[in-house]
Amino acid sequence: MTQFDLPDVDRFTAGAIGEPGQRVFFLQATAGAETVTVQCEKTQVGALGEYLAQLLADLPAPETTSVPSALELLDPVDPAWIAGQIGVVFDATRDRMVVRVDELRLPDDEDDGDDEDDDAITGGMLRVALTRAQVHAFVVRAATLVAAGRPNCPLCGRPIDPEGHMCIKTNGHKKH
């Protein structure tokens, strides 16, 4: 599968296409002329943003003049694959947050029991190294994207569709 290792990205962002409740989420990295897009879940964008915010809180703040502001998805939005596991490490020697996104491995992609081919079974991987300013911009962008979705039910916390919501806290008797 396709592996992308981008040690110096020009931009790293998240975006969504579609109406709330039907949105498809993406992570996108650009380094020079190369743009890599990976489809993901809203929860992945939110969790990555929250985790990066926690890591950023322990580091000196980036200069506000270096924080990117152009964070819309670049066209065409053509995902290389669907994101599975996402990991983050801090590279202190380069003062970079390194984000790794592995391709989602579906059950039919699982090992067939033949140990000889284990090394050949690799999924897609995107690894990007981000400056503190890029991380800061991503954190703000992720929080904005997640908050722009459907409002949550005040009783159960689940999203309310435009047509209403059968709340489990009211035993499904009340649609609001």
C-alpha positions in Angstrom: 0.0 0.0 0.0 1.0 3.6 -0.3 3.3 5.0 2.4 3.7 8.8 2.8 6.5 10.2 5.0 6.4 14.0 5.0 9.0 15.3 7.5 8.4 19.0 6.5 4.8 19.8 5.6 3.6 23.1 4.4 0.1 22.5 5.8 -1.8 19.9 7.8 -5.5 20.3 8.2 -8.9 18.6 8.7 -12.0 19.2 6.8 -15.5 17.9 6.2 -17.7 17.7 3.2 -21.5 17.4 3.4 -24.3 18.5 5.7 -24.2 17.9 9.4 -25.2 14.3 10.1 -24.0 13.3 6.7 -20.5 14.8 6.7 -17.4 12.9 5.6 -14.2 13.9 7.4 -10.7 14.1 6.1 -7.1 14.8 7.2 -4.9 16.4 4.6 -1.2 17.1 4.4 0.7 19.1 1.8 4.4 19.1 1.3 5.5 21.1 -1.8 3.5 19.8 -4.8 2.4 16.6 -2.9 -1.0 16.6 -1.2 -2.2 13.5 0.7 -5.8 13.2 1.8 -7.0 10.4 4.2 -10.7 9.9 5.0 -11.4 9.6 8.7 -14.2 9.8 11.3 -15.4 12.9 13.2 -14.3 11.3 16.4 -10.8 10.8 15.1 -10.5 14.5 14.2 -11.8 15.5 17.6 -9.6 13.1 19.5 -6.5 14.1 17.6 -7.2 17.8 18.1 -7.8 17.3 21.9 -4.7 15.1 22.3 -2.5 17.6 20.4 -3.9 20.4 22.5 -2.8 18.6 25.7 0.7 18.1 24.3 0.8 21.7 23.1 -0.1 23.0 26.6 3.2 21.7 28.0 5.3 23.5 25.3 6.1 27.2 24.8 3.4 28.9 22.7 4.2 29.4 19.0 4.5 32.9 17.7 1.1 34.0 16.5 2.6 35.3 13.2 3.7 31.8 12.3 0.3 30.1 12.9 -1.2 29.1 9.5 -4.7 30.5 8.7 -5.5 28.9 5.3 -6.8 25.5 6.4 -9.6 24.7 3.9 -9.2 21.3 2.1 -7.5 21.6 -1.2 -9.3 20.1 -4.2 -9.5 17.5 -5.4 -10.4 15.7 -2.2 -9.4 12.2 -3.3 -8.6 10.1 -0.2 -5.7 7.6 -0.5 -7.5 5.4 2.0 -9.5 5.4 5.3 -7.7 6.1 8.5 -7.5 3.5 11.2 -5.1 3.9 14.1 -3.6 7.4 14.7 -0.5 7.9 16.9 1.4 11.0 18.0 5.0 11.4 19.3 7.0 14.5 20.1 10.4 14.7 18.5 12.3 17.0 20.9 15.4 17.1 18.7 13.4 18.8 15.9 10.8 20.4 18.1 8.1 18.7 16.0 4.9 16.7 16.8 5.0 13.6 14.5 1.5 12.3 13.6 1.2 8.9 12.1 -2.1 7.7 10.5 -2.3 4.1 9.5 -4.8 2.7 7.0 -7.9 1.0 8.4 -7.5 -2.7 8.1 -10.8 -4.4 7.4 -11.6 -8.0 8.5 -11.0 -9.4 4.9 -7.5 -7.8 5.1 -6.6 -9.9 8.1 -3.8 -12.4 8.2 -4.8 -15.8 6.6 -2.6 -17.7 9.0 0.4 -17.8 6.6 3.3 -16.3 8.7 5.6 -16.2 5.6 3.8 -13.2 4.2 3.5 -11.1 7.4 6.2 -8.7 6.3 4.5 -8.1 3.0 1.2 -7.3 4.6 1.4 -3.5 5.2 -1.4 -1.0 4.9 -1.2 2.7 3.9 0.7 5.0 6.3 0.9 8.8 6.5 3.5 10.3 8.8 3.9 14.1 9.1 6.1 16.2 11.3 4.4 19.4 12.5 5.6 22.6 14.0 4.0 24.0 17.1 2.3 26.6 15.0 0.9 24.0 12.6 -0.3 22.0 15.6 -2.0 25.1 17.1 -3.8 25.8 13.9 -4.9 22.2 13.6 -6.3 22.1 17.2 -8.4 25.2 16.5 -9.6 23.9 13.1 -10.5 20.4 14.6 -12.5 22.0 17.5 -14.3 24.2 15.0 -15.2 21.3 12.7 -16.4 19.1 15.5 -18.5 21.9 17.1 -20.1 22.7 13.7 -22.0 19.4 13.6 -25.5 18.6 14.9 -26.4 19.8 18.4 -26.2 17.2 21.1 -29.2 16.1 23.2 -29.0 17.7 26.7 -30.2 14.4 28.2 -28.3 11.7 26.5 -25.5 13.6 24.6 -26.3 11.9 21.3 -26.6 14.1 18.2 -30.1 15.4 17.3 -31.1 15.0 13.7 -33.0 17.8 11.9 -36.1 15.5 12.0 -35.8 15.1 15.8 -34.3 12.5 18.2 -35.6 9.5 20.1 -33.8 10.0 23.4 -32.8 6.8 25.3 -33.1 8.8 28.6 -36.8 9.1 28.0 -37.2 5.4 27.0 -37.9 6.5 23.4 -41.2 8.2 24.3 -40.2 11.7 23.6 -38.9 13.0 20.3 -37.3 16.4 20.6 
